Amino acid sequence: MEPCNIFPSPIWKGHFTGDLIKLKERSLNFLKDPNTNISALMDGGISSGPDPQPPHEWKETKGFMDWSADFCNKVWEDWNYQTMPW
């Protein structure tokens, strides 16, 4: 068994050059939304559970999600992570 690098560097060494202004605005509005279920999580945590569209599906996150996909896949590969066991 090989040791697992719990602090993979690909993401931390990357530099996203896209625009994060709209994502920041949407995220801050999400955090301020009184309909967000904050009582379900300890220490004031925020849940996207009651929101019909989770943050990773927002159009504002698409550029970042596309950019980070290769980095995430590299981490899964380094960790020998299998997303589909069959």
C-alpha positions in Angstrom: 0.0 0.0 0.0 1.4 3.4 -1.0 1.1 6.4 1.3 -1.6 8.9 0.3 -0.5 12.6 -0.2 -3.3 14.4 1.8 -2.1 17.8 0.5 -2.0 17.4 -3.3 -0.4 20.4 -4.9 -2.0 20.6 -8.4 -4.9 22.8 -7.3 -2.9 24.9 -4.9 -0.3 25.7 -7.5 -2.9 26.5 -10.2 -4.0 30.0 -11.0 -7.6 30.6 -12.2 -7.6 33.6 -14.6 -11.4 33.7 -15.0 -13.7 36.3 -13.5 -14.9 35.5 -10.0 -16.9 38.7 -9.4 -20.3 37.2 -10.3 -19.6 34.0 -8.4 -18.6 36.0 -5.3 -21.8 38.1 -5.6 -24.0 35.0 -5.9 -22.2 33.3 -3.1 -22.6 36.3 -0.7 -26.3 36.5 -1.7 -26.7 32.8 -1.0 -25.2 33.2 2.5 -27.5 36.1 3.3 -30.7 34.3 2.1 -33.0 33.7 5.1 -34.4 30.6 3.4 -31.0 28.9 3.6 -31.1 26.1 6.1 -28.6 27.2 8.7 -30.2 25.4 11.7 -29.3 21.9 10.3 -25.6 22.4 10.7 -23.4 22.9 13.7 -21.7 26.2 14.5 -23.7 28.2 12.0 -22.9 26.2 9.0 -24.7 26.8 5.7 -26.5 24.1 3.7 -27.6 24.3 0.1 -30.2 21.6 0.8 -33.3 23.7 0.5 -32.0 25.5 -2.6 -33.3 23.9 -5.8 -29.9 24.5 -7.6 -26.8 23.5 -5.6 -23.8 25.9 -5.8 -21.7 23.6 -8.0 -24.5 23.8 -10.6 -24.7 27.6 -10.7 -23.8 29.1 -14.1 -21.4 31.4 -12.2 -19.3 28.4 -11.1 -19.1 26.8 -14.6 -15.8 28.4 -15.5 -14.1 27.5 -12.3 -15.5 24.0 -12.3 -14.3 23.4 -15.9 -10.9 24.8 -14.9 -10.5 22.7 -11.8 -11.7 19.4 -13.4 -8.3 18.3 -14.6 -6.7 19.1 -11.3 -9.3 17.2 -9.4 -8.9 14.2 -11.8 -5.2 14.3 -11.2 -5.7 14.1 -7.4 -8.2 11.2 -7.8 -5.7 9.4 -10.0 -2.8 10.0 -7.5 -5.0 8.7 -4.7 -6.1 5.6 -6.8 -9.7 6.8 -6.2 -12.3 4.9 -8.2 -15.6 6.8 -8.8 -17.3 3.8 -10.3 -16.6 0.4 -8.6 -18.0 -1.6 -11.4 
